[in-house]
Amino acid sequence: EVDKGYMSLRSDPMRIYACLLPEDCPGGATATCAELRDSTTVACASCEVGTYEQDGACLACDGSLDYLPLVIAGVVCFFGLILLAFAANRDMISQTHSSLSIVMVAGLSVSALQAMGFFRRIAVQWPSPLNEFMRAAALFSFDFSQLKAGCVVGSEPLTEYIFSLTP
């Protein structure tokens, strides 16, 4: 028997792993993980195939339009990069002070949204409107779990890390 917050793999039951989140490993028999967690990964680190991780819990993909949020985000990023390329290649001397101010305010706003996205990771029960705002702001911190990326590309830790590096 393994204590709550720990797990062991079926292939090596004498080696015990501490789970990052104790609720991911309910304890008990060898290779026991929380619902929809993959019991073949160390410390129940990833979700099973056909699921995605959101707010620390694994949720089943419903299969209908799971790819749609990721596609929309990709299209928005593509057009945003095109707009950024045009803005960066304009003649700086001919730009008005108002357009420079807009770019500076936009940069500061993105920085503030990134900070709000990181505040969401603090273990505090945020009130309802603030919690939804922080969930949306997490996208600016490259937390793509809101886009159900696990349903499209899988929920392996390496894949999630690569998505966090890709703007």
Backbone as CSV, one residue per row, in Angstrom:
resi,resn,N_x,N_y,N_z,CA_x,CA_y,CA_z,C_x,C_y,C_z
1,GLU,0.842,-1.195,0.000,0.000,0.000,0.000,0.880,1.250,0.000
2,VAL,0.487,2.228,-0.802,1.214,3.489,-0.921,0.366,4.582,-0.291
3,ASP,1.009,5.512,0.426,0.294,6.608,1.081,-0.229,7.620,0.063
4,LYS,-1.207,8.400,0.500,-1.757,9.463,-0.345,-0.657,10.477,-0.652
5,GLY,-0.600,10.922,-1.913,0.427,11.862,-2.348,1.647,11.186,-2.933
6,TYR,1.635,9.855,-2.951,2.751,9.082,-3.494,2.208,8.010,-4.424
7,MET,3.076,7.528,-5.324,2.679,6.443,-6.214,3.901,5.633,-6.598
8,SER,3.678,4.434,-7.075,4.746,3.581,-7.593,4.277,3.014,-8.925
9,LEU,5.247,2.775,-9.796,4.918,2.211,-11.101,4.764,0.702,-11.002
10,ARG,3.958,0.158,-11.883,3.743,-1.282,-11.894,5.042,-2.026,-12.241
11,SER,5.884,-1.403,-13.090,7.137,-2.048,-13.499,8.191,-2.055,-12.395
12,ASP,8.093,-1.131,-11.413,9.057,-1.056,-10.317,8.308,-0.663,-9.038
13,PRO,7.568,-1.591,-8.443,6.698,-1.243,-7.315,7.444,-0.849,-6.037
14,MET,8.732,-1.119,-5.950,9.474,-0.785,-4.732,10.020,0.652,-4.759
15,ARG,9.934,1.322,-5.884,10.379,2.711,-5.999,9.161,3.615,-5.867
16,ILE,9.192,4.496,-4.874,8.050,5.361,-4.572,8.353,6.773,-5.068
17,TYR,7.380,7.388,-5.732,7.514,8.743,-6.252,6.550,9.674,-5.531
18,ALA,7.032,10.865,-5.183,6.167,11.885,-4.586,5.487,12.652,-5.716
19,CYS,4.200,12.830,-5.619,3.445,13.538,-6.647,3.508,15.041,-6.406
20,LEU,3.497,15.802,-7.493,3.536,17.257,-7.388,2.296,17.773,-6.670
21,LEU,1.149,17.252,-7.046,-0.104,17.590,-6.381,-0.612,16.331,-5.671
22,PRO,-0.771,16.367,-4.350,-1.186,15.169,-3.618,-2.507,14.575,-4.106
23,GLU,-3.406,15.403,-4.627,-4.689,14.864,-5.090,-4.554,14.055,-6.380
24,ASP,-3.398,14.156,-7.072,-3.172,13.332,-8.263,-2.903,11.879,-7.903
25,CYS,-2.434,11.640,-6.682,-2.073,10.287,-6.248,-2.862,9.945,-4.993
26,PRO,-3.971,9.221,-5.136,-4.804,8.920,-3.969,-4.207,7.864,-3.035
27,GLY,-3.116,7.223,-3.462,-2.532,6.166,-2.642,-3.232,4.854,-2.895
28,GLY,-2.838,3.845,-2.134,-3.459,2.539,-2.293,-2.558,1.587,-3.044
29,ALA,-3.126,0.865,-3.979,-2.385,-0.157,-4.720,-1.343,0.465,-5.644
30,THR,-0.439,-0.372,-6.145,0.592,0.056,-7.091,-0.052,0.635,-8.348
31,ALA,0.555,1.688,-8.892,0.114,2.339,-10.132,-1.314,2.859,-10.023
32,THR,-1.634,3.489,-8.901,-2.958,4.082,-8.716,-2.846,5.588,-8.835
33,CYS,-3.611,6.163,-9.743,-3.634,7.609,-9.950,-5.075,8.097,-9.865
34,ALA,-5.227,9.413,-9.789,-6.561,10.013,-9.784,-7.252,9.734,-11.124
35,GLU,-8.526,10.012,-11.159,-9.323,9.750,-12.350,-8.748,10.468,-13.570
36,LEU,-8.606,9.742,-14.666,-8.110,10.190,-15.965,-6.627,10.561,-15.971
37,ARG,-5.891,10.251,-14.902,-4.436,10.443,-14.871,-3.778,9.164,-15.370
38,ASP,-2.666,9.294,-16.085,-1.959,8.163,-16.672,-1.103,7.479,-15.606
39,SER,-1.424,6.240,-15.273,-0.712,5.523,-14.213,0.612,4.940,-14.687
40,THR,0.939,5.100,-15.983,2.229,4.617,-16.474,3.299,5.708,-16.432
41,THR,2.931,6.936,-16.094,3.904,8.023,-15.992,4.319,8.198,-14.543
42,VAL,5.530,8.681,-14.360,6.062,8.896,-13.019,5.234,9.956,-12.318
43,ALA,4.817,9.672,-11.088,4.077,10.587,-10.226,2.769,11.065,-10.852
44,CYS,2.160,10.226,-11.680,0.873,10.568,-12.327,0.950,11.936,-13.004
45,ALA,2.072,12.205,-13.684,2.368,13.545,-14.186,1.496,13.988,-15.348
46,SER,0.984,13.070,-16.153,0.213,13.503,-17.308,-1.152,12.825,-17.346
47,CYS,-1.978,13.364,-18.205,-3.337,12.836,-18.359,-3.327,11.671,-19.340
48,GLU,-4.373,10.861,-19.280,-4.515,9.745,-20.211,-4.755,10.268,-21.625
49,VAL,-4.574,9.391,-22.603,-4.830,9.741,-23.993,-6.319,10.058,-24.143
50,GLY,-6.635,11.103,-24.893,-8.025,11.491,-25.085,-8.546,12.424,-24.015
51,THR,-7.635,12.976,-23.195,-8.016,13.939,-22.164,-7.087,15.148,-22.248
52,TYR,-7.454,16.208,-21.553,-6.613,17.397,-21.474,-6.618,17.893,-20.041
53,GLU,-5.579,18.651,-19.682,-5.456,19.149,-18.319,-5.904,20.606,-18.252
54,GLN,-6.755,20.900,-17.270,-7.208,22.272,-17.044,-7.384,22.466,-15.545
55,ASP,-6.726,23.478,-15.014,-6.781,23.803,-13.586,-6.362,22.617,-12.715
56,GLY,-5.370,21.856,-13.175,-4.844,20.755,-12.384,-5.636,19.459,-12.466
57,ALA,-6.747,19.459,-13.175,-7.563,18.245,-13.297,-7.587,17.789,-14.754
58,CYS,-7.671,16.497,-14.949,-7.779,15.940,-16.292,-9.258,15.836,-16.659
59,LEU,-9.596,16.348,-17.815,-10.979,16.316,-18.301,-11.015,15.581,-19.630
60,ALA,-12.076,14.860,-19.880,-12.213,14.095,-21.122,-12.514,15.031,-22.288
61,CYS,-11.911,14.739,-23.425,-12.203,15.479,-24.652,-13.552,15.002,-25.170
62,ASP,-14.402,15.947,-25.556,-15.718,15.532,-26.038,-15.695,15.180,-27.514
63,GLY,-14.608,15.534,-28.218,-14.423,15.094,-29.589,-15.069,15.943,-30.654
64,SER,-16.001,16.806,-30.301,-16.710,17.543,-31.344,-15.849,18.668,-31.926
65,LEU,-15.579,19.677,-31.149,-14.818,20.824,-31.649,-13.625,21.133,-30.750
66,ASP,-12.941,20.103,-30.295,-11.821,20.296,-29.376,-10.662,21.046,-30.013
67,TYR,-10.518,20.932,-31.321,-9.414,21.583,-32.008,-9.678,23.061,-32.288
68,LEU,-10.940,23.490,-32.229,-11.317,24.845,-32.637,-10.629,25.956,-31.841
69,PRO,-10.565,25.917,-30.494,-9.873,27.006,-29.791,-8.404,27.121,-30.175
70,LEU,-7.743,26.008,-30.424,-6.332,26.033,-30.801,-6.158,26.616,-32.201
71,VAL,-7.051,26.288,-33.121,-6.979,26.827,-34.479,-7.236,28.329,-34.470
72,ILE,-8.230,28.763,-33.717,-8.532,30.202,-33.635,-7.346,30.954,-33.050
73,ALA,-6.730,30.411,-31.998,-5.560,31.061,-31.408,-4.409,31.126,-32.401
74,GLY,-4.229,30.081,-33.195,-3.171,30.075,-34.206,-3.398,31.134,-35.273
75,VAL,-4.641,31.279,-35.733,-4.959,32.287,-36.746,-4.758,33.694,-36.182
76,VAL,-5.200,33.924,-34.943,-5.022,35.235,-34.314,-3.532,35.558,-34.170
77,CYS,-2.734,34.579,-33.753,-1.282,34.794,-33.621,-0.643,35.078,-34.973
78,PHE,-1.070,34.373,-36.012,-0.519,34.584,-37.347,-0.767,36.018,-37.821
79,PHE,-2.022,36.478,-37.716,-2.321,37.839,-38.148,-1.696,38.877,-37.220
80,GLY,-1.554,38.540,-35.947,-0.866,39.439,-35.025,0.595,39.615,-35.385
81,LEU,1.241,38.530,-35.810,2.637,38.622,-36.232,2.781,39.443,-37.513
82,ILE,1.841,39.304,-38.429,1.875,40.113,-39.651,1.723,41.587,-39.295
83,LEU,0.790,41.911,-38.419,0.592,43.295,-37.988,1.838,43.825,-37.278
84,LEU,2.459,42.996,-36.460,3.677,43.386,-35.755,4.824,43.645,-36.728
85,ALA,4.930,42.822,-37.777,5.983,43.028,-38.776,5.793,44.358,-39.505
86,PHE,4.545,44.694,-39.848,4.301,45.981,-40.490,4.613,47.142,-39.547
87,ALA,4.222,47.012,-38.288,4.468,48.082,-37.319,5.957,48.254,-37.048
88,ALA,6.704,47.157,-37.005,8.135,47.239,-36.699,8.942,47.774,-37.868
89,ASN,8.447,47.609,-39.089,9.206,48.036,-40.268,8.813,49.422,-40.773
90,ARG,7.945,50.109,-40.065,7.594,51.473,-40.446,8.737,52.404,-40.097
91,ASP,8.781,53.509,-40.779,9.812,54.508,-40.495,9.510,55.150,-39.140
92,MET,10.435,55.022,-38.199,10.224,55.517,-36.832,10.107,57.038,-36.785
93,ILE,10.777,57.752,-37.683,10.757,59.216,-37.640,9.405,59.753,-38.086
94,SER,8.781,59.063,-39.050,7.508,59.565,-39.571,6.315,59.185,-38.693
95,GLN,6.514,58.328,-37.688,5.407,57.942,-36.812,5.052,59.088,-35.874
96,THR,3.788,59.210,-35.604,3.347,60.247,-34.672,3.572,59.781,-33.244
97,HIS,3.538,60.734,-32.328,3.713,60.392,-30.925,2.558,59.535,-30.407
98,SER,1.378,59.732,-30.964,0.235,58.938,-30.497,0.382,57.465,-30.851
99,SER,0.901,57.159,-32.041,1.068,55.747,-32.399,2.166,55.095,-31.564
100,LEU,3.214,55.838,-31.236,4.246,55.299,-30.349,3.687,55.071,-28.951
101,SER,2.831,55.985,-28.495,2.213,55.824,-27.176,1.308,54.606,-27.141
102,ILE,0.585,54.371,-28.218,-0.300,53.202,-28.286,0.513,51.913,-28.202
103,VAL,1.631,51.856,-28.904,2.473,50.664,-28.873,3.039,50.454,-27.467
104,MET,3.452,51.529,-26.810,3.994,51.396,-25.456,2.920,50.954,-24.468
105,VAL,1.719,51.503,-24.571,0.623,51.107,-23.683,0.232,49.650,-23.943
106,ALA,0.239,49.223,-25.204,-0.076,47.832,-25.528,0.965,46.893,-24.917
107,GLY,2.229,47.267,-24.979,3.280,46.445,-24.382,3.135,46.335,-22.876
108,LEU,2.823,47.463,-22.229,2.609,47.438,-20.781,1.367,46.632,-20.414
109,SER,0.345,46.696,-21.249,-0.878,45.928,-20.986,-0.618,44.432,-21.069
110,VAL,0.149,44.005,-22.058,0.479,42.581,-22.171,1.293,42.142,-20.964
111,SER,2.224,42.976,-20.506,3.008,42.635,-19.309,2.110,42.500,-18.086
112,ALA,1.136,43.385,-17.941,0.209,43.311,-16.811,-0.650,42.047,-16.899
113,LEU,-1.091,41.679,-18.109,-1.887,40.458,-18.282,-1.064,39.211,-17.976
114,GLN,0.225,39.231,-18.322,1.085,38.107,-17.979,1.215,37.969,-16.469
115,ALA,1.353,39.096,-15.779,1.444,39.051,-14.319,0.152,38.505,-13.717
116,MET,-0.997,38.912,-14.245,-2.276,38.395,-13.750,-2.383,36.891,-13.986
117,GLY,-1.850,36.417,-15.114,-1.860,34.992,-15.396,-1.032,34.204,-14.390
118,PHE,0.057,34.785,-13.926,0.880,34.098,-12.933,0.250,34.172,-11.544
119,PHE,-0.467,35.237,-11.225,-1.160,35.320,-9.944,-2.196,34.207,-9.807
120,ARG,-2.729,33.749,-10.931,-3.738,32.690,-10.920,-3.166,31.382,-10.368
121,ARG,-1.852,31.201,-10.484,-1.220,29.959,-10.014,-1.086,29.907,-8.502
122,ILE,-1.299,31.021,-7.827,-1.234,31.037,-6.370,-2.456,30.292,-5.838
123,ALA,-2.256,29.488,-4.823,-3.335,28.661,-4.273,-4.279,29.505,-3.426
124,VAL,-5.068,30.333,-4.100,-6.055,31.191,-3.447,-7.367,31.027,-4.200
125,GLN,-8.477,30.992,-3.474,-9.794,30.949,-4.118,-10.156,32.373,-4.532
126,TRP,-9.974,32.680,-5.818,-10.292,34.010,-6.312,-11.793,34.117,-6.548
127,PRO,-12.386,35.288,-6.328,-13.821,35.454,-6.597,-14.129,35.310,-8.088
128,SER,-15.376,35.067,-8.386,-15.814,34.670,-9.715,-15.361,35.589,-10.861
129,PRO,-15.614,36.871,-10.871,-15.205,37.611,-12.071,-13.684,37.682,-12.220
130,LEU,-12.973,37.753,-11.109,-11.516,37.833,-11.157,-10.920,36.507,-11.612
131,ASN,-11.509,35.386,-11.213,-11.019,34.074,-11.613,-11.124,33.889,-13.129
132,GLU,-12.233,34.276,-13.737,-12.390,34.153,-15.184,-11.432,35.079,-15.920
133,PHE,-11.236,36.279,-15.378,-10.293,37.214,-16.009,-8.876,36.654,-15.968
134,MET,-8.496,36.069,-14.827,-7.153,35.494,-14.706,-6.987,34.284,-15.613
135,ARG,-8.035,33.515,-15.807,-7.975,32.367,-16.715,-7.701,32.844,-18.138
136,ALA,-8.367,33.906,-18.568,-8.112,34.452,-19.905,-6.728,35.075,-19.985
137,ALA,-6.288,35.729,-18.915,-4.975,36.362,-18.899,-3.855,35.331,-18.935
138,ALA,-4.134,34.106,-18.524,-3.111,33.058,-18.533,-2.634,32.754,-19.948
139,LEU,-3.455,33.039,-20.953,-3.023,32.834,-22.338,-1.828,33.720,-22.676
140,PHE,-1.766,34.916,-22.098,-0.641,35.816,-22.346,0.620,35.333,-21.642
141,SER,0.489,34.416,-20.703,1.639,33.804,-20.034,1.991,32.473,-20.694
142,PHE,1.439,32.236,-21.872,1.676,31.032,-22.654,1.208,29.768,-21.935
143,ASP,0.122,29.884,-21.185,-0.525,28.726,-20.571,-1.669,28.325,-21.500
144,PHE,-1.400,27.371,-22.375,-2.356,27.005,-23.401,-3.299,25.885,-22.971
145,SER,-3.351,25.595,-21.675,-4.263,24.554,-21.218,-5.720,24.962,-21.433
146,GLN,-5.993,26.261,-21.505,-7.356,26.736,-21.739,-7.829,26.428,-23.157
147,LEU,-6.877,26.148,-24.063,-7.223,25.920,-25.460,-7.434,24.448,-25.802
148,LYS,-7.440,23.583,-24.788,-7.612,22.137,-24.973,-6.560,21.554,-25.915
149,ALA,-5.319,22.019,-25.766,-4.243,21.527,-26.630,-4.013,20.042,-26.428
150,GLY,-4.276,19.515,-25.247,-4.092,18.090,-24.982,-4.968,17.212,-25.845
151,CYS,-6.113,17.719,-26.288,-6.997,16.930,-27.149,-6.440,16.819,-28.568
152,VAL,-5.646,17.801,-28.977,-5.140,17.830,-30.339,-3.757,17.187,-30.438
153,VAL,-2.857,17.536,-29.528,-1.470,17.070,-29.632,-1.067,16.140,-28.496
154,GLY,-1.957,15.816,-27.600,-1.624,14.948,-26.466,-1.207,15.768,-25.259
155,SER,-1.133,15.106,-24.114,-0.826,15.837,-22.879,0.451,15.342,-22.217
156,GLU,1.422,14.981,-23.023,2.722,14.597,-22.483,3.427,15.838,-21.926
157,PRO,4.207,15.700,-20.872,4.906,16.862,-20.304,5.811,17.569,-21.308
158,LEU,6.492,16.829,-22.189,7.363,17.450,-23.179,6.556,18.303,-24.151
159,THR,5.417,17.804,-24.588,4.559,18.561,-25.499,4.053,19.832,-24.839
160,GLU,3.643,19.745,-23.578,3.174,20.931,-22.865,4.297,21.948,-22.708
161,TYR,5.514,21.489,-22.476,6.658,22.392,-22.348,6.949,23.072,-23.674
162,ILE,6.902,22.340,-24.775,7.145,22.940,-26.086,6.081,23.976,-26.400
163,PHE,4.821,23.692,-26.065,3.751,24.681,-26.277,3.973,25.917,-25.426
164,SER,4.545,25.767,-24.235,4.777,26.939,-23.385,5.902,27.803,-23.930
165,LEU,6.800,27.239,-24.753,7.889,28.017,-25.336,7.479,28.682,-26.633
166,THR,6.457,28.171,-27.291,6.038,28.677,-28.584,4.991,29.769,-28.404
167,PRO,5.327,30.996,-28.798,4.324,32.071,-28.655,3.195,31.938,-29.651
